[in-house]
Amino acid sequence: MAEKDLRIELRSREILLTMGYFGFLVVIVFAFSFSAGRSTPVPSMVSGILWVSVAFSGTLGLGRAFEREREDDCLRGLLLAPISRQAIYLGKALGVLFFMVAVECIVFPAVMFFFNVRANSTVWGQLVLVLTLGTIGYAIVGTLLAAMLARSRAKDVLLAVILYPFILPVMITGVTASSALLDPQASLDGYGAWLRLLIVIDILFGIASLWLFEHLVTD
């Protein structure tokens, strides 16, 4: 499933280009709005802008995640195939995760450049780890909700309304951990606690999504 999505996207590039363009545009708007007159950006502001840009661009990708399966009721055919329903979910989640990571390769350097963020290699690595764990949690929840709304005519509107309350724990944890890393005066003990909480959230969301997927797409 994931290989099929990636192969189609490499030919069309419609999802990656849309997500990348929108994410970069969001960063540009925030850069010109908040950096005026500031020589040193506030760490919490930078981390918030980073996560908001990722979340907004990710919503576009989720809106298209099950678009091809929606045509000619292909999703029903997948559910009738002699394969595990959880395998279908994991394949779609891996595809969404790949799209989001590809977009973050554009958004992350753009935020660091426009807000003049300076840090050592250790902080960069820890920040990438936090962003990766947060992206996994986002893809886990987002794929489940996108599958649930795949047959809805108003799925683009409903997805944004339903998605953000569910991913709020991931966003809050990710923003707080990122702020602790970017703030030179903050203690890394707080970062470790938020990182462990983010791992727990990903595990809980993953278990719940694997259990709920079949019920949500068949009811």
C-alpha positions as CSV (number, residue, x, y, z in Angstrom):
1,M,0.0,0.0,0.0
2,A,2.7,2.4,1.0
3,E,4.8,1.5,-2.1
4,K,1.8,2.1,-4.4
5,D,1.2,5.6,-2.9
6,L,4.8,6.5,-3.2
7,R,5.1,5.2,-6.8
8,I,2.0,7.2,-7.8
9,E,3.2,10.3,-6.0
10,L,6.7,10.2,-7.7
11,R,4.9,10.3,-11.0
12,S,2.3,13.0,-10.3
13,R,4.0,14.9,-7.4
14,E,0.6,16.6,-6.7
15,I,0.6,16.0,-3.0
16,L,4.2,16.8,-2.3
17,L,4.2,20.0,-4.3
18,T,1.0,21.2,-2.7
19,M,2.1,20.5,0.8
20,G,5.7,21.8,0.3
21,Y,4.4,25.1,-1.3
22,F,1.8,25.7,1.4
23,G,4.2,24.9,4.2
24,F,6.9,27.2,2.8
25,L,4.3,29.9,2.3
26,V,3.1,29.7,5.9
27,V,6.7,30.1,7.1
28,I,7.2,33.2,4.9
29,V,4.0,34.8,6.3
30,F,5.1,34.1,9.9
31,A,8.6,35.3,9.2
32,F,7.5,38.7,7.9
33,S,4.8,39.0,10.6
34,F,6.8,38.2,13.7
35,S,10.5,38.8,13.0
36,A,10.1,42.5,12.3
37,G,12.2,44.5,14.7
38,R,13.5,41.3,16.5
39,S,17.2,40.5,16.4
40,T,16.8,37.4,18.5
41,P,13.6,35.3,18.0
42,V,11.8,33.9,21.1
43,P,12.3,30.1,21.2
44,S,8.7,29.4,21.9
45,M,7.7,31.5,18.9
46,V,10.0,29.7,16.6
47,S,9.0,26.2,17.8
48,G,5.3,27.2,17.5
49,I,5.7,28.4,14.0
50,L,7.6,25.3,13.0
51,W,4.8,23.0,14.3
52,V,2.0,25.0,13.0
53,S,3.6,25.0,9.5
54,V,4.0,21.2,9.7
55,A,0.4,20.7,10.9
56,F,-1.2,23.0,8.3
57,S,0.7,21.4,5.4
58,G,0.0,17.9,6.8
59,T,-3.7,18.6,6.7
60,L,-3.5,19.0,2.9
61,G,-1.8,15.7,2.5
62,L,-4.3,13.9,4.7
63,G,-7.1,15.4,2.7
64,R,-5.7,13.5,-0.4
65,A,-4.6,10.4,1.4
66,F,-7.7,8.3,0.5
67,E,-8.7,10.3,-2.5
68,R,-7.7,7.5,-5.0
69,E,-9.3,4.8,-2.9
70,R,-12.5,6.9,-2.9
71,E,-12.8,6.7,-6.7
72,D,-15.1,3.9,-7.9
73,D,-15.4,2.8,-4.3
74,C,-11.9,1.2,-4.3
75,L,-11.8,1.4,-0.5
76,R,-14.5,-1.2,-0.3
77,G,-12.5,-3.5,-2.6
78,L,-9.5,-3.1,-0.3
79,L,-11.6,-4.0,2.7
80,L,-12.9,-7.1,0.9
81,A,-9.4,-8.3,-0.1
82,P,-8.0,-11.2,1.9
83,I,-5.5,-9.0,3.8
84,S,-5.4,-7.6,7.3
85,R,-7.2,-4.3,7.8
86,Q,-4.4,-3.2,10.0
87,A,-2.0,-3.7,7.1
88,I,-4.0,-1.3,5.0
89,Y,-4.0,1.2,7.8
90,L,-0.2,0.9,8.3
91,G,0.5,1.2,4.6
92,K,-1.5,4.4,4.3
93,A,0.1,5.8,7.5
94,L,3.6,5.1,6.2
95,G,2.7,6.9,3.0
96,V,1.4,9.9,4.9
97,L,4.5,9.8,7.1
98,F,6.8,9.9,4.1
99,F,5.0,12.9,2.6
100,M,5.2,14.8,5.8
101,V,8.9,14.1,6.3
102,A,9.6,15.2,2.7
103,V,7.8,18.5,3.4
104,E,9.6,19.0,6.7
105,C,12.8,18.8,4.8
106,I,11.7,22.1,3.3
107,V,9.8,23.7,6.2
108,F,12.5,23.0,8.9
109,P,15.4,24.6,7.2
110,A,13.2,27.5,6.1
111,V,12.2,28.2,9.7
112,M,15.7,28.0,11.0
113,F,17.0,30.3,8.2
114,F,14.3,33.0,8.3
115,F,14.4,33.2,12.1
116,N,18.2,33.1,12.3
117,V,18.3,30.1,14.7
118,R,21.8,29.1,15.8
119,A,22.5,25.8,17.7
120,N,25.1,23.1,17.9
121,S,24.8,19.7,16.2
122,T,23.5,18.0,19.4
123,V,20.6,20.3,19.6
124,W,19.9,19.9,15.9
125,G,19.8,16.1,16.3
126,Q,17.5,16.3,19.4
127,L,15.2,18.7,17.6
128,V,15.0,16.4,14.6
129,L,14.1,13.5,17.0
130,V,11.3,15.5,18.5
131,L,9.9,16.5,15.1
132,T,10.1,12.9,13.9
133,L,8.2,11.6,16.9
134,G,5.6,14.3,16.6
135,T,5.2,13.6,12.9
136,I,4.6,9.9,13.7
137,G,1.9,10.8,16.1
138,Y,0.3,13.2,13.6
139,A,0.4,10.6,10.8
140,I,-1.1,7.9,13.1
141,V,-4.1,10.0,14.1
142,G,-4.5,11.8,10.8
143,T,-4.6,8.6,8.8
144,L,-7.2,7.1,11.0
145,L,-9.5,10.1,10.8
146,A,-8.9,10.5,7.0
147,A,-10.0,6.9,6.5
148,M,-13.1,7.5,8.6
149,L,-14.1,10.5,6.5
150,A,-13.0,9.1,3.2
151,R,-16.6,8.6,2.0
152,S,-17.9,11.9,3.3
153,R,-18.6,14.7,0.8
154,A,-17.5,17.4,3.3
155,K,-14.3,15.5,4.3
156,D,-12.0,18.5,3.7
157,V,-13.9,20.6,6.1
158,L,-14.6,17.9,8.7
159,L,-11.1,16.6,8.7
160,A,-9.6,19.9,9.9
161,V,-12.4,20.3,12.5
162,I,-12.0,16.8,13.9
163,L,-8.2,16.4,13.5
164,Y,-6.8,19.3,15.5
165,P,-8.5,18.5,18.9
166,F,-7.0,14.9,18.7
167,I,-3.5,16.0,17.8
168,L,-3.4,18.8,20.4
169,P,-1.4,16.6,22.8
170,V,1.2,15.9,20.1
171,M,1.4,19.6,19.2
172,I,1.7,20.8,22.8
173,T,4.3,18.2,23.7
174,G,6.3,18.9,20.5
175,V,6.2,22.7,20.9
176,T,7.2,22.5,24.6
177,A,10.1,20.1,23.9
178,S,11.3,22.2,20.9
179,S,11.2,25.4,23.0
180,A,13.3,23.8,25.7
181,L,15.9,22.8,23.1
182,L,16.0,26.2,21.4
183,D,16.2,28.2,24.7
184,P,19.8,28.2,25.9
185,Q,18.7,29.0,29.4
186,A,16.2,26.1,29.7
187,S,17.1,22.9,31.4
188,L,17.4,19.7,29.3
189,D,15.7,17.8,32.1
190,G,12.4,19.3,31.0
191,Y,13.1,18.3,27.4
192,G,13.7,14.7,28.5
193,A,10.3,14.6,30.3
194,W,8.4,16.0,27.3
195,L,10.3,13.6,24.9
196,R,9.2,10.6,27.0
197,L,5.7,11.9,27.1
198,L,5.7,12.2,23.3
199,I,6.8,8.6,23.0
200,V,4.0,7.4,25.3
201,I,1.5,9.4,23.3
202,D,2.6,7.9,20.0
203,I,2.4,4.4,21.5
204,L,-1.1,5.0,22.9
205,F,-2.3,6.6,19.6
206,G,-0.8,3.7,17.6
207,I,-2.5,1.0,19.7
208,A,-5.9,2.8,19.6
209,S,-5.7,3.4,15.9
210,L,-4.9,-0.2,15.0
211,W,-7.9,-1.3,17.1
212,L,-10.3,1.3,15.8
213,F,-9.4,1.4,12.1
214,E,-11.5,-1.7,11.1
215,H,-14.6,-0.5,13.1
216,L,-14.4,3.1,11.7
217,V,-14.1,2.1,8.0
218,T,-16.6,-0.7,8.0
219,D,-19.5,1.0,9.9
